[in-house]
Amino acid sequence: MSTNNLSSRLYPSRIDLPADARTKIVELLNQTLAATLDLKTQVKQAHWNVKGADFYQLHEMFDEMADELEEYIDMVAERVTALGGYACGTARMAAASSILPEYPTEILEGMEHVTALAERFAPYAKHIREAIDTTDELGDADTADLYTEVSRTIDKRLWFLEAHLQPAEIKSENGSTAAKSQQKVGVR
């Protein structure tokens, strides 16, 4: 049986959502499960391989991000099964179904990893927001709420990644802005 058939398989359930809606929601959740598993492994790839002046800060941040994604993997998979579906959560299933591009293996420097992750968090965040609308339209407020919870964290993490990539700006007295060099400020 292909992953495609598994991703829409339903078992008998007394849950009060129609089977046709549950099938669509389970398929969407399995697509999310694949992307979340993929994103978590890509974040761990960055965590293990980051180099440079910001190594420790990024190493720690990437690990926190991976831990958050691990929680969402479990939440999504359990929602699939709560709806009477079959959670498609192996690494091979995720690789075959993920919406994310492959992680670049030639990068090492911290900001290269930050950029690569931002380029993956952005489409993942878009997918999550679209899933909020879709599951709400299908009458599943609980799954829409799950997606909303994930969305808040993913948007926050995308903000964290992008903050590393955006130059700080300062306003001059005449109102013009100029990029300020990024300096490390020691904590006293």
C-alpha positions as CSV (number, residue, x, y, z in Angstrom):
1,M,0.0,0.0,0.0
2,S,1.4,3.4,-0.9
3,T,1.9,6.2,1.5
4,N,-0.8,8.1,-0.4
5,N,-3.4,5.4,0.5
6,L,-2.2,5.3,4.1
7,S,-2.4,9.1,4.5
8,S,-6.1,9.0,3.9
9,R,-7.0,5.7,5.6
10,L,-9.7,5.9,8.1
11,Y,-10.7,3.5,10.9
12,P,-14.2,3.4,12.3
13,S,-14.7,6.2,14.8
14,R,-17.5,7.7,16.8
15,I,-16.1,11.2,16.5
16,D,-18.8,13.5,15.2
17,L,-17.1,14.8,12.1
18,P,-18.3,13.4,8.7
19,A,-15.9,10.7,7.2
20,D,-15.4,12.8,4.0
21,A,-14.2,15.8,6.1
22,R,-12.1,13.5,8.3
23,T,-10.4,12.1,5.2
24,K,-9.4,15.5,3.9
25,I,-8.3,16.6,7.4
26,V,-6.2,13.5,7.9
27,E,-4.5,13.9,4.5
28,L,-3.7,17.5,5.4
29,L,-2.4,16.5,8.8
30,N,-0.2,13.8,7.3
31,Q,1.2,16.4,4.9
32,T,1.9,18.6,7.9
33,L,3.4,15.6,9.8
34,A,5.8,15.0,6.9
35,A,6.8,18.6,6.6
36,T,7.3,18.9,10.4
37,L,9.4,15.8,10.6
38,D,11.5,17.1,7.7
39,L,11.8,20.6,9.2
40,K,12.9,19.1,12.5
41,T,15.6,17.0,10.9
42,Q,16.8,20.0,8.9
43,V,17.0,22.1,12.0
44,K,19.0,19.4,13.7
45,Q,21.3,19.3,10.6
46,A,22.0,23.0,11.2
47,H,22.4,22.4,14.9
48,W,25.1,19.7,14.4
49,N,27.0,21.5,11.6
50,V,26.9,25.2,12.4
51,K,30.3,26.9,12.6
52,G,31.6,30.4,13.2
53,A,31.6,33.2,15.7
54,D,27.9,32.7,16.6
55,F,28.3,28.9,17.0
56,Y,27.1,28.6,20.6
57,Q,24.1,30.9,20.3
58,L,22.9,29.3,17.1
59,H,23.7,25.8,18.2
60,E,21.5,26.4,21.3
61,M,18.7,28.2,19.4
62,F,18.6,25.4,16.7
63,D,18.3,22.8,19.4
64,E,15.4,24.7,21.1
65,M,13.6,24.9,17.7
66,A,14.0,21.2,17.1
67,D,12.6,20.4,20.5
68,E,9.5,22.6,19.7
69,L,9.1,20.8,16.4
70,E,9.3,17.4,18.1
71,E,6.3,18.4,20.3
72,Y,4.4,19.4,17.2
73,I,5.2,16.1,15.5
74,D,3.6,14.3,18.3
75,M,0.6,16.6,18.5
76,V,-0.1,16.3,14.7
77,A,0.3,12.5,14.6
78,E,-1.9,12.1,17.6
79,R,-4.6,14.3,16.0
80,V,-4.5,12.1,12.9
81,T,-5.2,9.0,15.0
82,A,-7.8,10.8,17.1
83,L,-9.7,11.4,13.9
84,G,-9.5,7.7,13.1
85,G,-6.6,8.1,10.6
86,Y,-3.3,6.5,10.1
87,A,-0.2,8.7,11.0
88,C,2.4,8.4,8.3
89,G,5.5,9.3,10.4
90,T,8.5,7.4,9.2
91,A,11.6,9.2,7.9
92,R,11.0,7.7,4.5
93,M,7.3,8.7,4.4
94,A,8.3,12.3,5.5
95,A,11.0,12.5,2.8
96,A,8.5,11.4,0.1
97,S,5.7,13.7,1.2
98,S,7.4,16.9,2.5
99,I,6.7,20.3,0.9
100,L,10.1,21.6,1.9
101,P,13.2,21.7,-0.3
102,E,16.2,19.6,0.6
103,Y,18.7,21.1,3.1
104,P,22.0,22.3,1.5
105,T,24.9,20.2,2.7
106,E,27.7,22.6,1.5
107,I,27.1,25.3,4.1
108,L,28.8,25.6,7.5
109,E,28.8,29.3,8.6
110,G,26.1,30.4,11.0
111,M,24.3,32.9,8.9
112,E,24.2,30.5,6.0
113,H,22.3,28.1,8.2
114,V,20.1,30.8,9.5
115,T,19.2,31.8,5.9
116,A,18.6,28.1,4.9
117,L,16.3,27.6,7.9
118,A,14.4,30.9,7.2
119,E,13.9,29.7,3.7
120,R,12.2,26.6,5.1
121,F,10.3,28.1,8.0
122,A,8.6,30.6,5.6
123,P,6.8,28.0,3.4
124,Y,6.1,25.8,6.4
125,A,4.4,28.8,8.1
126,K,2.4,29.5,5.0
127,H,1.3,25.8,4.9
128,I,0.2,26.0,8.6
129,R,-1.8,29.2,8.1
130,E,-3.5,27.7,5.0
131,A,-4.3,24.6,7.1
132,I,-6.0,26.7,9.8
133,D,-8.4,28.0,7.1
134,T,-8.9,24.6,5.5
135,T,-9.7,22.7,8.7
136,D,-11.9,25.5,9.9
137,E,-13.9,25.4,6.6
138,L,-14.2,21.6,7.1
139,G,-15.8,22.1,10.5
140,D,-12.9,21.0,12.7
141,A,-12.3,23.8,15.1
142,D,-10.0,21.5,17.3
143,T,-7.6,20.9,14.4
144,A,-7.7,24.5,13.4
145,D,-6.8,25.4,17.0
146,L,-3.9,23.0,16.9
147,Y,-2.7,24.6,13.7
148,T,-3.1,28.1,15.3
149,E,-0.9,27.0,18.2
150,V,1.8,25.8,15.9
151,S,1.5,28.9,13.7
152,R,2.2,31.3,16.6
153,T,5.5,29.4,17.5
154,I,6.6,29.0,13.8
155,D,6.0,32.7,13.1
156,K,8.0,33.6,16.2
157,R,10.9,31.3,15.2
158,L,10.9,32.8,11.7
159,W,11.1,36.2,13.3
160,F,14.1,35.0,15.4
161,L,15.8,33.7,12.2
162,E,15.1,36.8,10.2
163,A,16.3,39.1,13.0
164,H,19.7,37.5,12.6
165,L,19.7,38.4,9.0
166,Q,18.3,42.0,9.2
167,P,20.8,44.8,9.7
168,A,20.1,47.0,12.6
169,E,19.0,50.5,11.6
170,I,19.5,53.8,13.3
171,K,17.7,57.0,12.6
172,S,19.7,60.2,12.2
173,E,18.4,63.5,13.5
174,N,17.1,64.4,10.0
175,G,15.0,61.2,9.9
176,S,17.0,59.2,7.5
177,T,18.0,55.6,8.3
178,A,21.3,53.9,7.9
179,A,22.4,50.4,8.6
180,K,24.4,50.1,11.8
181,S,27.2,47.6,11.9
182,Q,26.3,44.6,13.9
183,Q,28.4,44.6,17.0
184,K,28.5,42.1,19.8
185,V,27.7,43.8,23.1
186,G,29.0,42.1,26.2
187,V,26.7,41.6,29.1
188,R,27.9,43.2,32.3
